[in-house]
Amino acid sequence: MSSTKEFFQEFNAEKGGHVRLADDEKTVEVHGIGSGTVKCVVDSNQVSEMKLHDVLLIDTTSNEVILPVTINSGDDGRESLESGESEEESSEEHTSEESFEADVFEAPTTEERIQCRRSERPNRGVPPDRFGLEDAKGSSIPLDLGYVKNREGSPPMPKNEKYQQLIGALLYLAVNTRPDISASVAILSQHNQEPTTADWTEAKRVVRYLKSTIHYELRLGQRDAKKGLIGFADADWAQNRFDRKSNSGYLFKYYGAPISWSCRKQACVALSSTEAEYVALAEASQEGLWIRRLLEDFTGKVQERTPIYEDNQSCLKLICNNKFNHRTKHIDTKYHFVKELQVQGIMDYQYCPTEQMTADMLTKPLGRIKLRSIAEGCGLTTQ
């Protein structure tokens, strides 16, 4: 049996250049038929040796599916295009545009078009649903509030490749456009090496949450927003029940638009909530310094004092208190540079109530109502 490429070269010579196999050897172009060029999409895995399989005829002028046809292998070892009639009859109809459009290429029904589109999906080389969640039900929260307790005693997954692939895909969204899932993805990513079934369930919950909030848009700029750069910093003390390290979260806005956010586990074990908030404030100040220098390069102007909001009163008192205290003397020196930023007038640390703390969603799982309120406050809207 001759190869598909050889067959179409021979068919091309016999029929006057009507059929041509494209250079990618995945598409058959049929020229001079009907109102425009017609393409025949072929399964790429069976291009070299086609015996019997469905293909798709698409009118590139109107982008309409014309008719599903079949490529058959004849007795003489050469393929032929079939659409319900013999090759001689179809070649005669090609000479008449009216008979071609009226008899051969009748408009398919809606069900036939759906079937054609589904049959075309595997040819793209990308699986339509990598994780089996195409028909999953939506979720109102990205992470269950009792996830940490449910994880205890959960059996491990036999393989971690699929879990790591899902976490990698979610990290892309969390870093670029969806700060509302940053805390959930950061917590789940801590178990990439040895995930359990509970971790897999919660990772799929994040996808379900994204499905129910697919209409969310990150708005870059809001009316009546505070001018300039402002920041929010928060921490969840001893969130990890295994090593008792806290989570830090910060978010910066520029004229009301969120431009930078982060959620990460702290490198040290904080002995109090004040210390955890102090470390989170230092990490937010590092990011704030970098953004200030970037804005100065863009605008050529020296930035005014950048306000960073914190919801822990003890942490703010610690910045203003220069006295030596046995409760805070163990804090690493690198975190005390926030005092210097306050004295130099670079940063202005202010109090913000917990109910209005935007960075709260970057430290721990939240309930549906509070999460939605904070997400809208940071620029995630449905309009």
GILIN-V967416 format. One line per field, one symbol per residue. ss: DSSP state (h for helix, s for strand, l for the rest). phi: phi as a letter, one per 30 degrees, with the letter a starting at -180 (. if undefined). psi: psi as a letter, one per 20 degrees, with the letter a starting at -180 (. if undefined). Layout:
ss = ???
phi = ???
psi = ???
//
This chain:
ss = lllhhhhhhhhhhhllllssslllllsssslllllllssssllhhhlllllssssssssllllsssssssssslllllssssllllhhhhhhhhllhhhhhhhhlllllhhhhhhhhhhhhhhhllllllllllllllllllllllhhhhhllllsllllhhhhhhhhhhhhhhhhllhhhhhhhhhhhhhllllshhhhhhhhhhhhhhhhllllssllllllllllssssssssllllllllllssssssssllssssssssslllllllhhhhhhhhhhhhhhhhhhhhhhhhhhhllllllsssssllhhhhhhhhllllllllllllhhhhhhhhhhhlllsssssllhhhlhhhhhlllllhhhhhhhhhhllssll
phi = .dddddddddddddciidbbddddhbbccccicidadcccdcdddbddbccaadbbcbdddchcddadbbcccdddicdbdbbjbddddddddddcddddddcdcdddddddddddddddedddicddbdcicdcdddbdbdbddcddddddidddddbcdddddddddddddddcbbddcdddddddddcddbdcddddddddddddddddcdddbddcjbdhdddicbbbbabcdhdddcchdcccbbbccbhicdcaaabadddbcddaddddddddddddddddddddddddddcicdddecdbcbccddddddddccddbddbdddeddddddddddddidcbdbdbeddcdddddccadbdddddddddddcjdbcc
psi = pqrhghghgghghhjkkhppprhikipppoqkpbiaqpqopqohikghnpgoqqrpppoigikqpgpprpoqpahjjqqqppkirrhgghhhhhiohghghhggmqpqrhhhgghghhhighiijpphohjkjhjqqrqiqhpphkgghhhpjpqqqhqjghghgghghhhgghhginiijggghhghiikhgmqrhhghghghhgghghhikiiqpopnpqqkqpqapqrpprqoplhpigikqrpqqqppqolippipqqpqpqiropirhggghgghhghhhghhgghghghhhghjqpqrpopppqjohhghhhhiojqppihjiipqhhiiihghhghijgqopqqpqhhjohihijhrqrrgghghghghhjiorj.
//
